[in-house]
Amino acid sequence: MVCDLLLWVLLCVSVSAMGPDPLADPAGFGTVTAPRLALASVAVLVGRRWPLAALVLLVPLGPWSFGEGLATVDLRWLLPRTGVKIIPWVAASPFIIWYSYLTGLRTARVWPSAAAFAVLPGAGAAAVLARGGDIALWVSMVSGLLGTYAVPYTLGLVRRRLLQQRRQARLSAEAQARMRERARIAREMHDSLGHDLALIAVRAAGLELAPGLGPAEVKAAGELRVAAADATERLRQIIGLLREDADEAPLSPAGEDVADLVRRARDSGMAITLDLDGGPVPALARAVVQEGLTNAAKHAPGAAVAVSVSPRRVAVRNGAPRARPVARQGGLGLDGLRERVRLAGGVLSAGPRGDGFELTVELP
C-alpha cells in the first residue's frame, strides 16, 4: 500500500511536469493535465493486479512528443535530417517501462498482451502523422516502441519463464525427495518388520509341532502362524504402494552386524551355520544375509540354513522346507537388493539349488 501511494505521488508529479504550468495557465492545466492525472490515478489503482490495464491507460502519456530522447544520432548517411532522437523520452517513461515489465512478468495469457501491443503502433503512427510524417520521426517512433514497450515486456516475460522453471525444478526435487523417503520407509519396513514377522511365524510353526501340547495350544500356535503370514502379506502390499521401482532405494542399515543378525534368527528357532573367513565384511553383507534369512523363514520353514561371508562373496543357502511356507511368492525384497548390489558394482544370483534355494552376491 505504501509503495503504491509513493508510486502514485511520483507518477502524478511526472504527469504534472509534462503539462502546462498550473499558475501560468490554469485553464490548460485543467483541460490537459487534470485528465492525465485521473488516468494515472486509475492506472496505479489497478496496476498491481492488472499491469496490462495500467499500461493501456498510460498510452496517452507515452513517448509521442519526440522532442527528447535517450540518444541523439546523426543519420545523414540515411536520412536528410540530423539530430534524430532514439528512444524518445518523457517524464512518464520510467513508469510506462515499469508496467511493461510487469505485464510480461505477471500476465500469463499471451493474447491480451498481443492485442494491447497491436494498438501501440497505431498510436505511434498517429503521433508521427500529426507532426508531418517525417522519416526521422518514424525512426524515433519505432525506437520508442522498442525501448519503452517491447524490450521491458520481453525482460518480464523471460523473468516469468525463469521463475516458472525454477518453481518446477523445486517441485520436482521435492517430489523426488518424497519418493526417496517413501523408498527408505518401505525398505526399513521390509528389513525390520518383515524379518521379525518371518521369525515369529517360524516360532509359531515350531510350537505347533512341539510334542506335549494340548489341542488348544496347538490351535493357538497355528492361528499365530497364520496371523503372522497374513501380516507379512499385508506388509508386502504396503511396501508395494510405498516403493517405486525407479528409485535407487537410498537405505540406511540397521545397527546390528551379521553375527548379531544370525544369533537373533537362531534364537527364533532357525538352524543356521555361519562361516566368516575373518576378512573385512562387505558393506552389503548384512542386507544380503537378512534377505536370505527372511526368505528362508518365510518360504522354507524348518530348513537348515548355511551363511557364508567373505570380502568378495556373500551366500545364503537353505535346504528343503520342513513345514508349510508362511508367505506367498513375489515379494520386492530381492528386487531392491538386486538394485543395491548393481549400484555397488556386484552381481546377484538367486535360484533353486538342489532341494533348496541359494542367494549369492559377488562383489568387486
HUQUI-V301598 format. One line per field, one symbol per residue. ss: DSSP state (A for helix, B for strand, O for the rest). psi: psi as a letter, one per 20 degrees, with the letter a starting at -180 (. if undefined). burial: I if it has 24 or more other ideal C-beta (glycine too) atoms within 12 Angstrom, else O. Layout:
ss=???
psi=???
burial=???
This chain:
ss=OAAAAAAAAAAAAAAAAAOOOOOOOAAAAAAAAAAAAAAAAAAAAAAOOOAAAAAAAOAAAOOOOOOOBBBBBOOOOOOOOOOBBBBBOOOOAAAAAAAAAAAAAAOOOAAAAAAAAAAAAAAAAAAAAAOOOOAAAAAAAAAAAAAAAAAAAAAAAAAAAAAAAAAAAAAAAAAAAAAAAAAAAAAAAAAAAAAAAAAAAAAAAAAAAOOOOOAAAAAAAAAAAAAAAAAAAAAAAAAAAAOOOOOOOOOOOOOOOAAAAAAAAAAOOOOBBBBBOOOOOOOOAAAAAAAAAAAAAAAOOOOOBBBBBBOOBBBBBBOOOOOOOOOOOOOOAAAAAAAAAAAOOOBBBBBBBOOBBBBBBBOO
psi=ggghghggggggggghhiaqphhhmhghhhhghghhhgghghghhihghmhhghgghjgijrmjhkhqriqpqokhihqiqrlpppmqprhighhggghgghghhiogqhhggggghhhghggghhhghhjikqhhhggggghggghhggghggghgggggghghhghhghghgghhghhhghgggghgghfggghhghghggghghhipqiqrhggggghghgggghgghgghghgghhhhqphiqimoqpqrhqagghggghhhhijqopppopjiappqhjgghggggghghghgimpiqqppppprhjppqopqbqqjrqqjrrrkrjghgghhgghghijapppprqocjbqpppppq.
burial=OOOOOOIIOOIIOIIIOIIOOOOOOOOOOOOOIOOIIOIIIOIIOOIOOOIIIIIIIIIIIIIIIIOOIOOOOOOOOOOOOOOIIIIIIIIIIIIIIIIIIIIIIIIOOOOOIOOIIOOIOOIIOOIIOOOOOOOIIIIIIIIIIIIIIIOIIOOIIOOIOOOOOOOOOOOOOOOOOOOIOIIIIIIIIIIIIIIIIIIIIIIIIIIIOOOOOOOOOOOOIIOIIOOIIOIIIOIIOOIOOIIIOOIOIOIOIOOOOIOOIIOIIOOIIIIIOIOOOOOOIIIIIIIIIIIIIIIIIIIIIIIOIIIIIOOOIIIIIIIOIIIOIIIOOOIIIIIIIIIIIOOIOIOIOIOOOOOIIIIIIOIO
